[in-house]
Structure formats: structure tokens, C-alpha cells
Amino acid sequence: MINLRSISIDVENNTTWDQTGATLGELSQQVFAPTVGVGGNFSGGGYGMMSRKHGIAADHIIDAKLIDANGQIQDRESMGEDLFWAIRGVGGTSFRMSLHQ
């Protein structure tokens, strides 16, 4: 099965043929907008294939940085908990996330 990894996309009919050896990651790279950045993903909450098991990506953001109206870089500690929790699903300039084994 390791060699049966072909993924063929039929854009006209909005379908794919996926061989059984193709991984979900490979399918995701081909089909599910691989050019979306983490900020864009987090802005929508971060729903993905692992959401049912581990929750959405926004649930795992443990720190973030943003630039405030005065041009200062703020992190979780300096912005305060209320703002940190408010921006988790909206955006920042960078995010620190916890990972699952």
C-alpha cells in the first residue's frame, strides 16, 4: 500500500480519487487549502481533522503576541487575561500552542 498514494483531483466535478495508501496529510495538502496560514486557521477557531479528539486549535493557544494601538508588542502577560482570551480565535502576530503526543 505504500506505493498506492495517488491523489487525483477533478476540479470540474469537484471530486477526488484517492488511493488507499495516501495519508490524510497528503490529502489535506492537495484538497484543503494548504496555503492558509495559521493565523487564518485560528481566526476560524482552528477546526480540523483532530478537532473531535483534541478540540479546536484555538483551545490550545497558550500565549500570543500582538501589536497594540501604540505600536507596542504585547504578550499574554502584558496584555492581560481578558484580552488574551478575546484574541485566541481572532488573531495576533504569533501564537504559542500546546501539542498532543
N, C-alpha and C positions, 0 to 999 in steps of 0.2 A: 504494500500500500504506500510505501514511502515515495514511489515514483508516480503514483496516481494523484498528482497535486494540481492538476489543471483547473483553472477558473476561466470560463468564457462568459463574457457579458454581452447580452443582446440589448443594446440601448433602445432600439426601435420598439421592441416588445416588452421592455422593462423586466427582463428575466435573466437568470444566470444558470449555467450548467456547472456544477461543482463536483469534481472527482472526490472520492471518499478519503483520500489521503491529504487533502488540503486542510490546513488548520483554520480555526476561526479567526486567528490573527491575520492570516493571508487573505481570507475572505473580507475581513474588515478593511484591510488596506485597499482592496480593489473596489469595494462597494460603498462603504460608509464614510465618505468624505475624509480621506486621510490628510487633507490639507487643513482641517480645522485645528486651530491651536488650543492649548489647554485653557486659555482664558475664555475662548468661545465655548468650549465644552463646559467649563464651570459656570458660565453665565446662564446656561440652561439647567443647572443643577448637577450635571455630570452623569446623566443616565447612560448606562452601557450594559454590556453582557454580564457583568458581575454584580449589577445592582441588586438583584434578588437575594444574593448570598451575603453581600458585604455592604449594602446601602449605596447611595449615590456618592459621587466623588466629593461633592460639597460637604458631606458628613465627615470626611477625613482631612479636611484642611485644618491644620493646627497652628498656622501662622500665615500672615500675608503682609505684603508691603504695598503701600500706595503713596502717591504724591498728593499732599493736601493743597488747599487753595493758596497757601503761602509758599508753595514750592518746596516744602519740607517732606522728606521721606519718613513715613510713619510705619511702624511695625505693630504687632498685636499689643505689645506692652504700652507703647507710646500713644496709640490711637484709642485705647480703652476697649473693654469687652463689648459694650453696646455697638460701637461702630464695627468692630471685628466681626461680630455675628451678623450684622446687617450686610456686610460686603461679601460674605462667603459665597453666596450664589449670584453675585452681581459682577464682581471683578476687582482686580488690583493690578499691580505691575508684576508681582511674583507671588508664588504660593509655596508653602511647605506642607507636605502631606504625609500621613502615616500610611504604611504599606502593609499588605497581608502576605504571609508566607505562602 
